[in-house]
């Protein structure tokens, strides 16, 4: 969260700078596709497949999925009550309302609806969800830790590259997930570990009987 606060005075400039970068075609395509890692339908598909195929870790996957849904809910609740103009919506503002400083992008001067997506920039729900997915999958499949985290980072970068969010939005979304994790995981850890050992025992018994 400290990094997000440090970015606040420079968000507008950082957004313009990032959008001016000439990212090579294939790399740019990869960054754009990485948004799927934080998309609801992708998450439903991935966890659905894992729950269907990995019977041994089914209870742990359900706990991980609950964590992902919780982080997404917290981030979107914050987004619903804190209006901030998205970078890609600045061009829609009239000349007299164009922001001159990063602090000018807070609020929703033209929104006819409190839930207008053009003014729902803070925090990034995609970044919060992507990091939550990485943490949840790492808890179940620790060997894939850096693979999952790398996908979450690229998915978060995509939110800035597409001008959907500012740097501080993304960093705040990640911070929300980390803070939520500090509360969530210590409370579910005993059940998480118990389910792992129980399912392992059941699988061993089932295999031995076949």
ROSE-4610 file (N, C-alpha, C; in Angstrom, 1 decimal, always signed):
// ROSE-4610
residu = [X/X/X/X/X/X/X/X/X/X/X/X/X/X/X/X/X/X/X/X/X/X/X/X/X/X/X/X/X/X/X/X/X/X/X/X/X/X/X/X/X/X/X/X/X/X/X/X/X/X/X/X/X/X/X/X/X/X/X/X/X/X/X/X/X/X/X/X/X/X/X/X/X/X/X/X/X/X/X/X/X/X/X/X/X/X/X/X/X/X/X/X/X/X/X/X/X/X/X/X/X/X/X/X/X/X/X/X/X/X/X/X/X/X/X/X/X/X/X/X/X/X/X/X/X/X/X/X/X/X/X/X/X/X/X/X/X/X/X/X/X/X/X/X/X/X/X/X/X/X/X/X/X/X/X/X/X/X/X/X/X/X/X/X/X/X/X/X/X/X/X/X/X/X/X/X/X/X/X/X/X/X/X/X/X/X/X/X/X/X/X/X/X/X/X/X/X/X/X/X/X/X/X/X/X/X/X/X/X/X/X/X/X/X/X/X/X/X/X/X/X/X/X/X/X/X/X/X/X/X/X/X/X/X/X/X/X/X/X/X/X/X/X/X/X/X/X/X/X/X/X/X/X/X/X/X/X/X/X/X/X/X/X/X/X/X/X/X/X/X/X/X/X/X/X/X/X/X/X/X/X/X/X/X/X/X/X/X/X/X/X/X/X/X/X/X/X/X/X/X/X/X/X/X/X/X/X/X/X/X/X/X/X/X/X/X/X/X/X/X/X/X/X/X/X/X/X/X/X/X/X/X/X/X/X/X/X/X/X/X/X/X/X/X/X/X/X/X/X/X/X/X/X/X/X/X/X/X/X/X/X/X/X/X/X/X/X/X/X/X/X/X/X/X/X/X/X/X/X/X/X/X/X/X/X/X/X/X/X/X/X/X/X/X/X/X/X/X/X/X/X/X/X/X/X/X/X/X/X/X/X/X/X/X/X/X/X/X/X/X/X/X/X/X/X/X/X/X/X/X/X/X/X/X/X/X/X/X/X/X/X/X/X/X/X/X/X/X/X/X/X/X/X/X/X/X/X/X/X/X/X/X/X/X/X/X/X/X/X/X/X/X/X/X/X/X/X/X/X/X/X/X/X/X/X/X/X/X/X/X/X/X/X/X/X/X/X/X/X/X/X/X/X/X/X/X/X/X/X/X/X/X/X/X/X/X/X/X/X/X/X/X/X/X/X/X/X/X/X/X/X/X/X/X/X/X/X/X/X/X/X/X/X/X/X/X/X/X/X/X/X/X/X/X/X/X/X/X/X/X/X/X/X/X/X/X/X/X/X/X/X/X/X/X/X/X/X/X/X/X/X/X/X/X/X/X/X/X/X/X/X/X/X/X/X/X/X/X/X/X/X/X/X/X/X/X/X/X/X/X/X/X/X/X/X/X/X/X/X/X/X/X/X/X/X/X/X/X/X/X]
num = [1/1/1/2/2/2/3/3/3/4/4/4/5/5/5/6/6/6/7/7/7/8/8/8/9/9/9/10/10/10/11/11/11/12/12/12/13/13/13/14/14/14/15/15/15/16/16/16/17/17/17/18/18/18/19/19/19/20/20/20/21/21/21/22/22/22/23/23/23/24/24/24/25/25/25/26/26/26/27/27/27/28/28/28/29/29/29/30/30/30/31/31/31/32/32/32/33/33/33/34/34/34/35/35/35/36/36/36/37/37/37/38/38/38/39/39/39/40/40/40/41/41/41/42/42/42/43/43/43/44/44/44/45/45/45/46/46/46/47/47/47/48/48/48/49/49/49/50/50/50/51/51/51/52/52/52/53/53/53/54/54/54/55/55/55/56/56/56/57/57/57/58/58/58/59/59/59/60/60/60/61/61/61/62/62/62/63/63/63/64/64/64/65/65/65/66/66/66/67/67/67/68/68/68/69/69/69/70/70/70/71/71/71/72/72/72/73/73/73/74/74/74/75/75/75/76/76/76/77/77/77/78/78/78/79/79/79/80/80/80/81/81/81/82/82/82/83/83/83/84/84/84/85/85/85/86/86/86/87/87/87/88/88/88/89/89/89/90/90/90/91/91/91/92/92/92/93/93/93/94/94/94/95/95/95/96/96/96/97/97/97/98/98/98/99/99/99/100/100/100/101/101/101/102/102/102/103/103/103/104/104/104/105/105/105/106/106/106/107/107/107/108/108/108/109/109/109/110/110/110/111/111/111/112/112/112/113/113/113/114/114/114/115/115/115/116/116/116/117/117/117/118/118/118/119/119/119/120/120/120/121/121/121/122/122/122/123/123/123/124/124/124/125/125/125/126/126/126/127/127/127/128/128/128/129/129/129/130/130/130/131/131/131/132/132/132/133/133/133/134/134/134/135/135/135/136/136/136/137/137/137/138/138/138/139/139/139/140/140/140/141/141/141/142/142/142/143/143/143/144/144/144/145/145/145/146/146/146/147/147/147/148/148/148/149/149/149/150/150/150/151/151/151/152/152/152/153/153/153/154/154/154/155/155/155/156/156/156/157/157/157/158/158/158/159/159/159/160/160/160/161/161/161/162/162/162/163/163/163/164/164/164/165/165/165/166/166/166/167/167/167/168/168/168/169/169/169/170/170/170/171/171/171/172/172/172/173/173/173/174/174/174/175/175/175/176/176/176/177/177/177/178/178/178/179/179/179/180/180/180/181/181/181/182/182/182/183/183/183/184/184/184/185/185/185/186/186/186/187/187/187/188/188/188/189/189/189/190/190/190/191/191/191/192/192/192/193/193/193/194/194/194/195/195/195/196/196/196/197/197/197/198/198/198/199/199/199/200/200/200/201/201/201/202/202/202/203/203/203/204/204/204/205/205/205/206/206/206/207/207/207/208/208/208/209/209/209/210/210/210]
x = [+0.8/+0.0/+0.9/+2.0/+2.9/+3.4/+3.6/+4.0/+2.9/+1.6/+0.5/+0.4/+0.6/+0.5/+1.6/+2.8/+3.9/+3.5/+2.8/+2.4/+1.3/+0.5/-0.6/-0.3/+0.7/+0.9/+1.4/+1.8/+2.4/+1.6/+0.4/-0.4/-0.6/-1.0/-1.4/-0.2/+0.9/+2.2/+2.6/+2.6/+3.0/+2.1/+0.8/-0.2/+0.2/+0.4/+0.7/+2.0/+3.0/+4.3/+4.2/+3.4/+3.3/+2.5/+1.6/+0.8/+1.6/+2.7/+3.6/+4.6/+4.8/+5.8/+5.4/+6.4/+6.2/+6.5/+5.5/+5.7/+5.6/+6.6/+6.6/+5.3/+5.0/+3.7/+3.3/+4.2/+3.9/+3.9/+4.8/+4.8/+3.5/+3.1/+1.9/+0.6/+0.6/-0.5/-0.5/+0.7/+0.7/+0.2/+0.6/+0.1/-1.4/-1.9/-3.4/-4.1/-3.6/-4.3/-4.2/-3.2/-3.0/-4.2/-5.0/-6.2/-7.1/-7.0/-7.9/-7.6/-6.4/-6.0/-6.8/-7.4/-8.1/-9.6/-10.0/-11.4/-12.3/-13.5/-14.4/-14.6/-14.8/-15.1/-13.9/-12.7/-11.5/-11.3/-11.5/-11.4/-12.4/-13.6/-14.6/-14.2/-13.7/-13.3/-12.1/-11.1/-9.8/-10.2/-10.9/-11.2/-12.2/-13.1/-14.0/-13.3/-12.3/-11.5/-10.7/-10.1/-9.3/-10.2/-11.3/-12.2/-12.7/-12.9/-13.4/-12.3/-11.1/-10.0/-9.1/-8.9/-8.0/-8.8/-9.3/-10.2/-9.4/-8.2/-7.4/-7.4/-7.3/-7.2/-8.5/-9.6/-10.9/-11.2/-11.1/-11.5/-10.5/-9.3/-8.3/-8.6/-9.0/-9.3/-10.5/-11.5/-12.7/-12.4/-11.4/-11.0/-10.3/-9.4/-8.7/-9.7/-10.7/-11.7/-12.5/-12.8/-13.4/-12.6/-11.3/-10.4/-10.4/-10.4/-10.4/-11.7/-12.8/-14.1/-14.2/-13.6/-13.6/-12.8/-11.6/-10.8/-11.4/-12.0/-12.8/-13.9/-14.6/-15.7/-15.3/-14.2/-13.6/-13.2/-12.5/-12.0/-13.1/-14.1/-15.2/-16.1/-16.2/-16.9/-16.2/-14.9/-14.1/-14.3/-14.3/-14.5/-15.8/-16.9/-18.2/-18.4/-17.5/-17.7/-16.7/-15.6/-14.5/-14.5/-15.1/-15.1/-13.7/-13.3/-12.0/-12.1/-11.8/-11.8/-10.8/-11.2/-10.2/-9.4/-8.1/-7.3/-7.9/-8.6/-9.2/-10.5/-10.9/-12.2/-11.9/-10.6/-10.2/-10.6/-10.4/-10.7/-12.2/-13.1/-14.5/-14.9/-14.0/-14.3/-14.3/-15.1/-15.0/-13.7/-13.3/-12.1/-11.9/-12.9/-12.8/-12.6/-12.9/-12.8/-11.6/-10.8/-9.6/-8.6/-8.2/-7.3/-5.9/-5.4/-4.1/-3.1/-3.6/-2.7/-3.3/-2.5/-3.0/-4.1/-4.1/-5.1/-6.5/-6.5/-7.7/-8.6/-8.1/-8.9/-9.8/-9.8/-10.8/-12.1/-13.2/-14.5/-15.2/-16.4/-17.2/-18.1/-17.5/-18.2/-19.3/-19.2/-20.2/-21.0/-20.8/-21.5/-23.0/-23.8/-25.2/-25.6/-24.6/-24.8/-23.6/-23.9/-22.8/-21.9/-22.5/-21.8/-21.3/-21.2/-20.7/-19.3/-19.0/-17.7/-16.6/-16.9/-15.9/-15.2/-15.9/-15.4/-15.2/-14.9/-14.7/-13.2/-12.3/-10.9/-10.2/-10.6/-9.8/-10.7/-10.1/-8.8/-9.0/-8.0/-8.1/-8.7/-9.9/-10.4/-9.7/-9.2/-8.5/-7.2/-6.5/-5.2/-5.4/-6.4/-6.7/-7.1/-7.9/-8.3/-7.1/-6.3/-5.2/-4.2/-3.9/-3.0/-3.7/-5.0/-5.7/-5.6/-5.8/-5.7/-4.3/-3.3/-1.9/-1.7/-2.1/-1.9/-2.7/-4.0/-4.8/-4.2/-3.7/-3.2/-1.8/-1.0/+0.2/+0.0/-1.0/-1.3/-1.6/-2.2/-2.5/-1.4/-0.7/+0.3/+1.6/+2.3/+3.4/+4.5/+4.7/+5.8/+5.5/+4.3/+4.0/+3.9/+4.5/+4.4/+4.8/+6.0/+6.5/+5.8/+5.3/+4.5/+3.2/+2.5/+1.2/+1.4/+2.5/+2.8/+3.1/+3.9/+4.3/+3.0/+2.1/+0.8/+0.1/+0.0/-0.7/+0.0/+1.3/+2.0/+1.7/+1.8/+1.5/+0.1/-0.9/-2.3/-2.5/-1.7/-1.8/-1.2/-0.1/+0.5/-0.4/-1.2/-2.2/-3.2/-3.6/-4.6/-4.0/-2.7/-2.1/-1.9/-1.4/-1.1/-2.4/-3.5/-4.8/-5.5/-4.8/-5.4/-6.7/-6.8/-8.0/-7.8/-6.5/-6.2/-4.9/-4.7/-3.4/-2.6/-1.3/-0.4/-0.9/-1.3/-1.8/-3.0/-3.9/-5.0/-4.6/-3.6/-3.1/-2.5/-1.6/-0.9/-1.8/-2.9/-3.9/-4.7/-5.0/-5.7/-4.9/-3.6/-2.7/-2.6/-2.5/-2.5/-3.7/-4.9/-6.1/-6.1/-5.6/-5.5/-4.5/-3.4/-2.4/-2.9/-3.6/-4.2/-5.3/-6.1/-7.2/-6.6/-5.5/-4.9/-4.3/-3.8/-3.3/-4.4/-5.6/-6.8/-7.3/-7.4/-8.1/-7.3/-6.1/-5.3/-5.0/-4.7/-4.4/-5.7/-6.9/-8.1/-8.5/-8.1/-8.4/-7.3/-6.1/-5.0/-5.2/-5.7/-5.9/-6.8/-7.9/-8.8/-8.1/-7.4/-6.7/-5.7/-4.9/-3.9/-4.6/-5.7/-6.4/-7.1/-7.6/-8.3/-7.2/-6.0/-5.0/-4.6/-4.4/-4.0/-5.1/-6.3/-7.5/-7.7/-7.6/-7.8/-6.7/-5.5/-4.4/-4.6/-5.0/-5.3/-6.4/-7.4/-8.5/-8.1/-7.3/-6.8/-5.9/-5.1/-4.2/-5.0/-6.0/-6.9/-7.6/-8.1/-8.9/-8.0/-6.7/-5.8/-5.4/-5.3/-4.8/-5.9/-7.2/-8.3/-8.6/-8.0/-8.3/-7.4]
y = [-1.2/+0.0/+1.3/+1.2/+2.3/+2.7/+1.7/+2.0/+2.7/+2.2/+2.9/+4.3/+4.6/+6.0/+6.9/+6.3/+7.0/+7.3/+6.5/+6.7/+7.7/+8.0/+8.8/+10.2/+10.9/+12.2/+12.2/+11.0/+10.8/+9.9/+9.5/+8.5/+8.9/+10.2/+10.6/+10.6/+11.1/+11.1/+9.7/+8.8/+7.4/+6.7/+7.1/+6.5/+6.9/+8.2/+8.7/+8.1/+8.0/+7.4/+6.0/+5.2/+3.8/+3.6/+4.4/+4.3/+4.7/+5.5/+5.9/+4.9/+3.9/+2.8/+2.1/+1.7/+0.9/-0.5/-1.3/-2.7/-3.6/-4.4/-5.3/-6.1/-6.4/-7.0/-8.3/-9.3/-10.5/-10.3/-9.5/-9.3/-8.5/-7.6/-6.8/-7.8/-8.7/-9.7/-10.5/-10.9/-11.8/-11.0/-9.7/-8.9/-8.7/-8.5/-8.3/-9.6/-10.8/-12.0/-12.4/-11.8/-12.2/-11.7/-10.8/-10.3/-11.5/-12.5/-13.7/-14.3/-14.2/-14.8/-14.3/-13.1/-12.4/-12.3/-12.9/-12.8/-13.9/-13.5/-14.4/-15.8/-15.7/-16.9/-17.8/-17.3/-18.1/-18.7/-18.0/-18.5/-19.6/-19.4/-20.5/-21.7/-21.5/-22.7/-23.4/-22.7/-23.3/-24.0/-23.4/-24.0/-25.2/-25.0/-26.1/-27.3/-27.1/-28.3/-28.9/-28.1/-28.7/-29.4/-28.8/-29.5/-30.8/-30.9/-32.1/-33.2/-32.8/-33.7/-34.0/-33.1/-33.3/-33.5/-34.8/-35.1/-35.0/-35.3/-35.3/-33.9/-32.9/-31.5/-30.7/-31.4/-30.7/-29.8/-30.2/-29.3/-28.1/-28.3/-27.2/-26.2/-26.7/-25.9/-25.0/-25.6/-24.9/-23.7/-24.0/-22.9/-21.8/-22.2/-21.3/-20.4/-21.1/-20.4/-19.4/-19.8/-18.9/-17.6/-17.8/-16.7/-15.8/-16.3/-15.5/-14.7/-15.3/-14.6/-13.5/-13.8/-12.8/-11.6/-11.8/-10.7/-9.9/-10.6/-9.9/-9.0/-9.6/-8.8/-7.6/-7.7/-6.6/-5.5/-5.9/-4.9/-4.2/-4.9/-4.3/-3.5/-3.8/-3.0/-1.7/-1.7/-0.4/+0.4/-0.3/+0.4/+1.1/+0.5/+1.0/+2.3/+2.5/+3.7/+4.7/+4.5/+5.4/+5.8/+6.8/+7.2/+7.8/+7.3/+7.8/+7.6/+8.6/+8.6/+7.6/+6.7/+5.7/+6.5/+6.1/+6.7/+6.8/+5.7/+5.7/+6.4/+7.0/+7.8/+9.3/+9.6/+11.1/+11.8/+11.1/+11.8/+12.1/+11.5/+11.7/+13.0/+13.5/+14.7/+15.9/+16.9/+18.2/+18.9/+19.8/+20.5/+21.1/+21.7/+22.4/+21.5/+20.2/+19.2/+18.3/+18.5/+17.7/+17.8/+16.7/+16.8/+17.4/+18.2/+18.8/+18.1/+17.5/+16.8/+15.4/+14.6/+13.2/+13.3/+14.2/+14.3/+14.8/+15.3/+15.8/+14.7/+13.4/+12.4/+11.7/+12.2/+11.6/+12.2/+11.5/+12.0/+11.6/+11.8/+11.5/+12.6/+13.7/+14.9/+14.7/+13.8/+13.6/+12.4/+11.6/+10.3/+10.5/+9.9/+9.9/+8.8/+7.9/+6.7/+6.5/+6.2/+6.0/+4.8/+3.9/+2.7/+2.8/+4.0/+4.2/+3.6/+2.7/+2.0/+3.0/+4.1/+5.1/+5.7/+5.6/+6.3/+5.2/+4.0/+2.9/+2.4/+3.3/+2.9/+2.4/+2.9/+2.5/+1.6/+0.5/-0.1/-1.0/-1.7/-2.6/-4.0/-4.3/-5.6/-6.7/-6.5/-7.5/-7.8/-6.8/-7.0/-7.8/-7.4/-8.0/-9.5/-9.8/-11.1/-12.0/-11.4/-12.1/-12.6/-11.7/-12.0/-13.1/-13.0/-13.9/-15.3/-15.4/-16.7/-17.2/-16.4/-16.9/-17.4/-16.7/-17.2/-18.5/-18.6/-19.8/-21.0/-20.8/-21.9/-22.3/-21.4/-21.7/-22.5/-22.2/-22.9/-24.4/-24.7/-26.0/-26.7/-25.9/-26.4/-25.6/-25.7/-24.8/-24.8/-25.9/-25.9/-24.9/-24.5/-23.6/-22.1/-21.8/-20.5/-19.4/-19.5/-18.4/-18.3/-19.4/-19.4/-18.6/-18.9/-18.3/-16.8/-16.5/-15.1/-14.3/-14.9/-14.2/-13.8/-14.8/-14.5/-13.4/-13.3/-12.3/-10.9/-10.9/-9.6/-9.1/-10.0/-9.6/-9.2/-9.9/-9.5/-8.1/-7.8/-6.5/-5.4/-5.7/-4.8/-4.5/-5.4/-5.2/-4.2/-4.1/-3.1/-1.7/-1.5/-0.2/+0.1/-1.0/-0.9/-0.5/-1.1/-0.9/+0.4/+1.2/+2.4/+2.2/+1.1/+0.8/+1.2/+1.3/+1.7/+2.4/+3.1/+3.8/+2.8/+3.1/+2.3/+2.1/+3.2/+3.1/+2.2/+2.2/+1.3/-0.2/-0.5/-1.9/-2.3/-1.4/-1.7/-1.8/-1.0/-1.0/-2.3/-2.8/-4.0/-5.2/-5.2/-6.2/-6.1/-4.9/-4.7/-5.2/-5.0/-5.5/-7.0/-7.7/-9.2/-9.6/-9.0/-9.4/-9.2/-8.0/-7.8/-8.8/-9.0/-10.0/-11.4/-11.7/-13.0/-13.1/-12.0/-12.1/-12.4/-12.0/-12.3/-13.7/-14.0/-15.3/-16.5/-16.6/-17.9/-18.4/-17.5/-18.1/-18.8/-18.3/-18.8/-20.1/-20.3/-21.6/-22.6/-22.2/-23.1/-24.4/-24.5/-25.8/-26.7/-26.2/-27.0/-27.3/-26.3/-26.5/-27.7/-27.8/-28.8/-30.2/-30.1/-31.3/-32.0/-31.1/-31.7/-32.3/-31.7/-32.3/-33.7/-33.9/-35.2/-36.2/-35.7/-36.7/-37.2/-36.2/-36.6/-37.5/-37.3/-38.1/-39.5/-39.7/-41.0/-41.7/-41.0/-41.6/-42.1/-41.3/-41.7/-42.9/-42.9/-44.1/-45.4/-45.3/-46.4/-46.9/-45.9/-46.2/-46.9/-46.4/-47.0/-48.4/-48.6/-49.9/-51.0/-50.5/-51.5/-51.9/-51.1/-51.4/-52.6]
z = [+0.0/+0.0/+0.0/+0.6/+0.7/-0.7/-1.6/-3.0/-3.7/-3.5/-4.1/-3.7/-2.4/-2.0/-2.6/-2.8/-3.4/-4.9/-5.5/-7.0/-7.2/-6.1/-6.3/-7.0/-6.5/-7.2/-8.6/-9.0/-10.4/-11.3/-10.9/-11.6/-13.0/-13.2/-14.6/-15.5/-15.0/-15.8/-16.1/-15.1/-15.3/-16.3/-16.3/-17.3/-18.7/-18.9/-20.2/-20.7/-19.8/-20.1/-20.6/-19.8/-20.1/-21.5/-21.7/-22.9/-24.2/-23.9/-25.0/-25.4/-24.6/-24.9/-26.1/-26.9/-28.1/-27.8/-27.3/-26.9/-28.2/-28.4/-29.6/-29.7/-30.9/-31.2/-30.4/-30.5/-29.8/-28.3/-27.7/-26.3/-25.9/-26.8/-26.5/-26.5/-27.4/-27.5/-26.2/-25.8/-24.6/-23.4/-23.3/-22.2/-22.2/-23.4/-23.5/-23.2/-23.6/-23.3/-21.8/-21.1/-19.7/-18.9/-19.4/-18.6/-18.3/-19.1/-18.8/-17.5/-17.0/-15.7/-14.6/-14.8/-13.7/-14.1/-15.2/-15.6/-14.9/-14.6/-13.9/-14.6/-15.9/-16.6/-16.7/-16.8/-16.8/-15.5/-14.4/-13.1/-12.8/-13.3/-13.1/-13.9/-15.1/-15.9/-15.3/-14.9/-14.3/-13.0/-12.1/-10.8/-11.0/-12.0/-12.3/-12.8/-13.7/-14.2/-13.1/-12.2/-11.1/-10.1/-9.8/-8.9/-9.4/-10.7/-11.3/-11.4/-11.7/-12.0/-10.8/-9.9/-8.8/-7.5/-7.4/-6.3/-5.0/-4.9/-3.7/-3.1/-3.9/-3.4/-3.5/-3.7/-3.9/-2.8/-1.5/-0.4/-0.3/-0.6/-0.6/-1.7/-2.8/-4.0/-3.7/-3.0/-2.6/-1.6/-0.7/+0.2/-0.6/-1.5/-2.4/-3.2/-3.7/-4.5/-3.7/-2.4/-1.5/-1.3/-1.2/-1.0/-2.2/-3.4/-4.6/-4.7/-4.4/-4.4/-3.3/-2.2/-1.1/-1.5/-2.1/-2.5/-3.6/-4.5/-5.6/-5.0/-4.1/-3.5/-2.7/-2.0/-1.2/-2.2/-3.2/-4.2/-4.9/-5.3/-6.0/-5.1/-3.8/-2.8/-2.7/-2.6/-2.5/-3.8/-4.9/-6.2/-6.3/-5.7/-5.8/-5.0/-4.0/-3.1/-3.3/-4.1/-4.3/-5.8/-6.3/-7.7/-8.1/-9.3/-9.8/-11.3/-12.1/-13.6/-14.1/-14.9/-15.5/-16.5/-16.8/-17.7/-19.1/-19.5/-20.9/-21.0/-19.8/-19.9/-19.8/-19.7/-19.6/-20.9/-22.0/-23.3/-23.4/-22.6/-22.7/-21.9/-21.1/-20.3/-21.2/-20.9/-21.6/-21.3/-22.1/-22.0/-20.6/-20.1/-18.8/-17.6/-17.8/-16.7/-16.9/-17.9/-18.1/-17.0/-16.4/-15.2/-15.6/-14.8/-14.9/-14.0/-12.9/-12.0/-11.7/-11.1/-10.8/-9.8/-8.9/-7.9/-8.4/-9.7/-10.3/-10.8/-10.8/-11.4/-10.5/-9.2/-8.2/-8.3/-8.1/-8.2/-9.6/-9.7/-10.9/-11.3/-11.9/-12.2/-13.3/-14.2/-15.3/-15.1/-14.1/-14.0/-13.6/-14.5/-14.2/-13.2/-13.1/-12.2/-11.3/-10.0/-9.1/-9.5/-10.3/-10.7/-12.2/-12.7/-14.1/-14.1/-15.0/-15.1/-15.4/-16.1/-16.4/-15.2/-14.1/-12.9/-11.7/-12.1/-11.2/-11.3/-11.3/-11.5/-10.3/-9.1/-7.9/-6.9/-6.5/-6.9/-8.1/-8.5/-9.7/-9.2/-9.6/-9.2/-9.9/-11.1/-11.9/-11.1/-10.7/-10.0/-8.7/-8.0/-6.7/-7.0/-8.0/-8.3/-8.8/-9.7/-10.3/-9.2/-8.2/-7.1/-6.2/-6.0/-5.2/-5.8/-7.1/-7.8/-7.7/-7.8/-7.7/-6.3/-5.3/-3.9/-3.7/-4.1/-3.9/-4.6/-5.8/-6.6/-6.0/-5.5/-4.9/-3.6/-2.8/-1.6/-1.9/-3.0/-3.4/-4.2/-5.0/-5.9/-5.7/-4.6/-4.3/-5.4/-6.1/-7.1/-8.2/-8.4/-9.5/-9.1/-7.9/-7.3/-8.3/-8.8/-9.6/-11.0/-11.4/-12.7/-12.4/-11.3/-11.0/-10.7/-9.9/-9.6/-10.8/-11.7/-13.0/-13.8/-13.9/-14.6/-14.0/-12.6/-11.9/-12.2/-12.2/-12.5/-13.9/-14.9/-16.2/-16.4/-15.7/-15.8/-15.2/-14.2/-13.5/-14.4/-15.1/-16.0/-17.2/-17.6/-18.7/-18.3/-17.1/-16.6/-16.8/-16.6/-16.9/-18.3/-19.0/-20.5/-21.3/-20.9/-21.6/-21.1/-20.2/-19.7/-19.0/-18.4/-17.6/-16.1/-15.7/-14.4/-14.3/-13.2/-12.9/-12.1/-12.0/-11.2/-9.8/-9.1/-7.7/-7.6/-8.6/-8.6/-8.5/-9.4/-9.4/-8.1/-7.7/-6.4/-5.2/-5.2/-4.2/-4.2/-5.5/-5.6/-5.1/-5.4/-4.8/-3.3/-2.8/-1.3/-0.6/-1.3/-0.7/-0.6/-1.6/-1.6/-0.5/-0.4/+0.6/+2.0/+2.2/+3.6/+3.9/+2.9/+3.1/+3.4/+2.7/+3.0/+4.4/+4.9/+6.3/+7.3/+7.0/+7.9/+7.5/+6.3/+5.8/+6.1/+5.7/+5.7/+7.1/+8.1/+9.4/+10.0/+9.6/+10.1/+9.4/+8.2/+7.5/+7.5/+7.9/+7.8/+8.5/+9.7/+10.3/+9.5/+9.0/+8.1/+6.8/+6.3/+5.0/+5.1/+6.1/+6.3/+6.6/+7.4/+7.8/+6.6/+5.7/+4.5/+3.6/+3.6/+2.7/+3.2/+4.5/+5.0/+4.9/+5.2/+5.1/+3.7/+2.7/+1.3/+0.8/+1.3/+0.9/+1.5/+2.7/+3.3/+2.5/+2.2/+1.5/+0.1/-0.6/-1.9/-1.8/-0.8/-0.6/-0.3/+0.5/+0.8/-0.5/-1.3/-2.5/-3.5/-3.6/-4.6/-4.1/-2.8/-2.3/-2.5/-2.5/-2.6/-4.1/-5.0/-6.4/-7.0]
